[in-house]
């Protein structure tokens, strides 16, 4: 757990999003404290990824306001990064080129500085030996680390994680959450994680939120989540051991 | 009757909206050119994709087109005792019509389909969304270099098609059917004026921009195919891109010709 700043870095108010007649998000309100990691749970199809895409500006909300650092914004461009469920790596680029891409296209850094920064990011994620590998030559876990290296190379203030443990085995899932916590300390970012991995998320997050029927049904600390009387919340709070461990830390 | 009118109206509106979206897409690809960074390597890759890889098909089709024109032209002109005009016939047919159109159709078949599929896969695997979240304009990154490459590649391959086609006409007209080579090449030389070359290059340029923009747009909008997703959506986008680009080539050819004749 980290020392949280009282001023939220991200504030979502009255967010609504529908597709045709199907309303997915119905007035979502959420505040994300600076420096925290918040995990968003919810049943499949409740709009968790839609919520994240609205934050990222990939989907335009029908109504509502998203404020980043107290300013309205039309997407996370620049100061924020997004880790996709599919990793969204470029097959035709090497690991180094994938990581260097955002620096090459959005900064005025020279070629040597960009290569050095990309090498440093790969080294931080333990991928320095694979700089010249293409994604097809790497494993699923390495893809995840490579995508994280690309997300962190621009030193973003906010990182959005869409199902970061999808498709990984249990040890791999734990490793991803440990990696997020470790690099949050190193890179000092705020993280919003959409996940189904409740035990891991409860053990590592500062705050959790439950999205149900298009609204935030619960938002608070993992301990508050465990103590909640709400039947829906309780149905999700099955990992009490992890909650107690987290509360005890 | 009302249903028919309703269907016609809905399809017309959808076509108009699609046309407007395509126009916005293409103008954006041009407008972001000054802000697009590190374009050189992606432009060179696009030139390789559209140009170098299409050289075999363009030269083979150019050769056979010239051979057929030589054969057909010789026997038709012979009826009027005008075999000596074979060079004129082959040169003008190639330069003003066949070379720009057939070269464009070949490049669409080879490179346009690949571009449409590749961009569709970028869309499906969220790579286009990833570019957006990184603050990179996906149109500037993926589309602009390809349109710039088309501006260079189409005229060059069209000229190559014309030259190989002229050689094909010479092979069938002179070597096979016995027309004097001096008569053939002299007719070629005297027939082609600068206006014909300009028309040839203008058509190549327009077809290049139009067809590559259509193929890129089709791949870029893969996710908008209602009711289909994944590989099926990529397949449909690729087919749609090639069919629309080929049709647009012939329609644009008619329009340009009607203005220049």
Interface residues (C-beta under 8 A of the other chain):
Chain A: X53 X56 X57 X58 X75 X76 X77 X78 X80 X81 X82 X84 X85 X86 X88 X89 X90 X101 X102 X104 X105 X106 X150 X154
Chain B: X37 X38 X125 X126 X127 X129 X130 X132 X133 X134 X135 X136 X141
